[in-house]
Amino acid sequence: MAKQQGTEQAFDVDPLAAEADGELETADSSREAERGEADLTPLTVQNVGERKAIIEALIYVSDEPLNAKSVAEVLKEDPSVVEAGIASLVEEFNGRASGLQLREVAGGWQFATRPEYHEHVRAFLKSRPSAKLSLASLETLAVIAYKQPITVPEILDIRGVQSPSSIKTLLDKKLIVAKGRKEAVGRPMMYGTSKAFLIQFGLKDLSELPSIEDFEDLVSGVV
């Protein structure tokens, strides 16, 4: 009898537990719905000044150069309106007598130190570990930057020495990427510079590459 009573008590408790679980699930669903509605609430910009301030904040917190399209998606505004806001911000910010500037880098905008203060910045950072490229890697990167897309045999023809270890180093540092295979005997892989390369060297695009004579100084000071 005791065993049967225990079974009956178990059946009496289960419906209550199920009802309690149902209430909790309903409450959780309500909270999720509230959060979803909050997420869908449009972000409104009060005026031109606030738009510029928001753009400045977004560029500051972004890990990579930020473009107008990404900002427009956040603000739910037309990209042309955001582009005008960025242009106004750049004019205002770069007109300040400060140590920072807004630069167009790799298709987006990014804060950077002003060139006239680079020596001071280097003096401050000189005790930090350096990740400069070896001369072989530097030469290989220069060849790729100015002759891309280019294959390993073509790099060999220009440098006169093999470059497999330098290619691996540059790939590991994400300064170069594979650009497909060349339609030639053996279909060798072609290489070119990456977006990370533009970001690392503060270039808007490849048209801003310095002269070959200046390239070594540029790399030794940045990479």
C-alpha positions as CSV (number, residue, x, y, z in Angstrom):
1,M,0.0,0.0,0.0
2,A,2.7,2.4,0.9
3,K,4.3,1.8,-2.5
4,Q,1.0,2.5,-4.2
5,Q,0.4,5.7,-2.2
6,G,3.9,6.9,-3.2
7,T,3.0,6.4,-6.8
8,E,-0.3,8.2,-6.4
9,Q,1.5,11.2,-4.8
10,A,4.0,11.3,-7.6
11,F,1.1,11.6,-10.1
12,D,-0.4,14.4,-8.0
13,V,2.8,16.4,-8.0
14,D,3.7,16.1,-11.7
15,P,0.8,18.2,-13.0
16,L,1.8,21.0,-10.6
17,A,5.4,20.8,-11.7
18,A,4.4,20.9,-15.4
19,E,2.1,23.9,-14.7
20,A,5.0,25.7,-12.9
21,D,7.3,25.0,-15.8
22,G,4.8,26.3,-18.2
23,E,4.5,29.6,-16.3
24,L,8.3,29.9,-16.3
25,E,8.5,29.3,-20.0
26,T,5.7,31.9,-20.6
27,A,7.6,34.4,-18.5
28,D,10.8,33.7,-20.4
29,S,9.1,34.1,-23.7
30,S,7.6,37.4,-22.6
31,R,11.0,38.7,-21.6
32,E,12.5,37.5,-24.9
33,A,9.7,39.3,-26.8
34,E,10.3,42.5,-24.8
35,R,14.0,42.3,-25.5
36,G,13.2,41.7,-29.2
37,E,11.0,44.7,-29.3
38,A,13.7,46.8,-27.6
39,D,16.2,45.6,-30.2
40,L,13.9,46.7,-33.0
41,T,13.4,50.2,-31.6
42,P,14.9,52.6,-34.2
43,L,17.9,54.7,-33.2
44,T,17.0,58.3,-33.8
45,V,19.5,61.1,-34.4
46,Q,18.4,64.4,-33.0
47,N,20.6,66.7,-35.2
48,V,23.7,67.1,-37.3
49,G,25.9,67.6,-34.3
50,E,24.8,64.4,-32.6
51,R,25.2,62.5,-35.9
52,K,28.9,63.6,-36.0
53,A,29.4,62.7,-32.4
54,I,28.0,59.2,-33.0
55,I,30.1,58.7,-36.1
56,E,33.2,59.7,-34.1
57,A,32.3,57.3,-31.3
58,L,31.8,54.4,-33.7
59,I,35.1,55.0,-35.5
60,Y,36.8,55.2,-32.1
61,V,35.5,51.8,-30.9
62,S,35.9,50.0,-34.3
63,D,38.7,47.5,-34.6
64,E,39.0,48.1,-38.3
65,P,38.6,51.2,-40.5
66,L,34.9,52.0,-40.5
67,N,33.0,53.0,-43.7
68,A,29.8,55.0,-44.3
69,K,27.8,51.9,-45.2
70,S,28.4,50.3,-41.8
71,V,27.6,53.5,-39.9
72,A,24.4,53.9,-42.0
73,E,23.3,50.4,-41.0
74,V,23.6,51.3,-37.4
75,L,21.8,54.7,-37.7
76,K,19.2,53.4,-40.2
77,E,20.0,56.4,-42.4
78,D,20.9,56.9,-46.0
79,P,24.6,56.3,-46.7
80,S,24.8,59.7,-48.5
81,V,23.7,61.4,-45.3
82,V,26.3,59.5,-43.3
83,E,29.0,60.3,-45.9
84,A,28.2,64.0,-45.5
85,G,28.5,63.6,-41.7
86,I,31.8,61.9,-42.1
87,A,33.1,64.6,-44.4
88,S,32.1,67.3,-41.9
89,L,33.7,65.4,-39.0
90,V,36.9,64.9,-40.9
91,E,37.1,68.6,-41.7
92,E,36.4,69.6,-38.2
93,F,38.5,67.0,-36.5
94,N,41.6,67.4,-38.7
95,G,41.3,71.2,-38.2
96,R,42.0,70.8,-34.5
97,A,45.5,71.4,-33.2
98,S,45.7,67.9,-31.7
99,G,47.9,64.8,-32.0
100,L,45.4,62.8,-33.8
101,Q,43.8,62.8,-37.3
102,L,41.1,61.0,-39.1
103,R,42.4,59.1,-42.1
104,E,40.8,57.1,-44.9
105,V,42.4,53.7,-44.7
106,A,41.5,50.5,-46.6
107,G,38.1,51.8,-47.6
108,G,37.1,53.1,-44.2
109,W,38.0,55.8,-41.6
110,Q,40.4,55.4,-38.7
111,F,42.0,57.6,-36.1
112,A,45.8,57.9,-36.4
113,T,48.6,59.9,-34.9
114,R,49.8,62.9,-37.0
115,P,53.1,62.3,-39.0
116,E,54.8,65.3,-37.3
117,Y,54.6,63.4,-33.9
118,H,55.7,60.0,-35.1
119,E,59.2,60.4,-33.7
120,H,57.7,61.1,-30.3
121,V,55.4,58.1,-30.5
122,R,58.3,55.9,-31.6
123,A,60.4,57.2,-28.6
124,F,57.6,56.2,-26.3
125,L,57.1,52.8,-27.9
126,K,60.8,51.9,-28.4
127,S,60.9,49.6,-25.3
128,R,58.1,47.5,-26.6
129,P,58.8,44.3,-28.6
130,S,59.4,44.9,-32.2
131,A,57.9,42.8,-35.0
132,K,60.0,44.2,-37.9
133,L,60.4,42.2,-41.1
134,S,63.7,40.6,-42.1
135,L,65.4,42.1,-45.1
136,A,64.4,39.1,-47.2
137,S,60.7,39.4,-46.2
138,L,60.8,43.1,-46.8
139,E,62.2,42.7,-50.3
140,T,59.6,40.0,-51.0
141,L,56.8,42.2,-49.7
142,A,58.0,45.1,-51.8
143,V,58.0,43.0,-55.0
144,I,54.5,41.7,-54.3
145,A,53.2,45.1,-53.5
146,Y,54.4,46.7,-56.7
147,K,54.1,43.7,-59.1
148,Q,50.9,42.0,-57.8
149,P,49.4,39.6,-58.6
150,I,52.7,37.7,-58.9
151,T,53.9,34.1,-58.6
152,V,56.8,32.7,-56.6
153,P,58.8,31.9,-59.8
154,E,58.3,35.5,-60.9
155,I,59.5,36.8,-57.4
156,L,62.5,34.5,-57.9
157,D,63.2,36.1,-61.3
158,I,63.2,39.6,-59.7
159,R,65.0,38.9,-56.4
160,G,67.4,36.2,-57.7
161,V,66.8,34.0,-54.6
162,Q,64.2,31.6,-53.4
163,S,61.4,33.2,-51.2
164,P,59.4,30.3,-49.6
165,S,60.2,31.3,-46.0
166,S,59.5,34.9,-46.7
167,I,56.1,34.1,-48.3
168,K,55.2,32.0,-45.3
169,T,56.1,34.9,-42.9
170,L,54.1,37.4,-44.9
171,L,51.1,35.0,-45.0
172,D,51.4,34.4,-41.3
173,K,51.4,38.1,-40.7
174,K,48.3,38.4,-43.0
175,L,50.1,41.0,-45.1
176,I,49.6,39.1,-48.3
177,V,46.9,36.7,-49.6
178,A,46.6,34.2,-52.4
179,K,45.0,35.7,-55.5
180,G,44.2,32.6,-57.4
181,R,46.3,30.6,-59.9
182,K,47.9,31.8,-63.0
183,E,46.9,30.3,-66.3
184,A,50.4,29.0,-67.1
185,V,52.4,25.7,-67.0
186,G,51.8,24.2,-63.5
187,R,49.2,26.9,-62.7
188,P,51.3,28.5,-60.0
189,M,49.7,30.4,-57.1
190,M,49.6,34.2,-57.4
191,Y,50.0,36.5,-54.4
192,G,49.0,40.1,-53.6
193,T,48.7,42.4,-50.6
194,S,45.8,42.2,-48.3
195,K,43.4,44.7,-46.6
196,A,45.5,44.1,-43.4
197,F,48.5,45.4,-45.5
198,L,46.7,48.7,-46.2
199,I,45.6,49.0,-42.6
200,Q,49.1,48.3,-41.3
201,F,50.7,51.0,-43.5
202,G,47.8,53.5,-43.3
203,L,47.1,53.5,-47.0
204,K,43.7,54.4,-48.6
205,D,44.5,52.1,-51.5
206,L,47.5,50.8,-53.5
207,S,47.7,54.1,-55.4
208,E,49.1,55.6,-52.2
209,L,52.1,53.2,-52.2
210,P,55.3,55.2,-51.6
211,S,58.2,55.1,-53.9
212,I,60.3,52.0,-53.8
213,E,63.1,54.0,-52.2
214,D,60.9,55.0,-49.3
215,F,59.3,51.6,-48.9
216,E,62.1,50.1,-46.6
217,D,61.9,53.1,-44.2
218,L,58.1,52.8,-44.1
219,V,58.2,49.1,-43.3
220,S,60.9,49.4,-40.7
221,G,58.9,52.1,-38.9
222,V,55.5,50.3,-39.0
223,V,55.7,46.5,-39.3
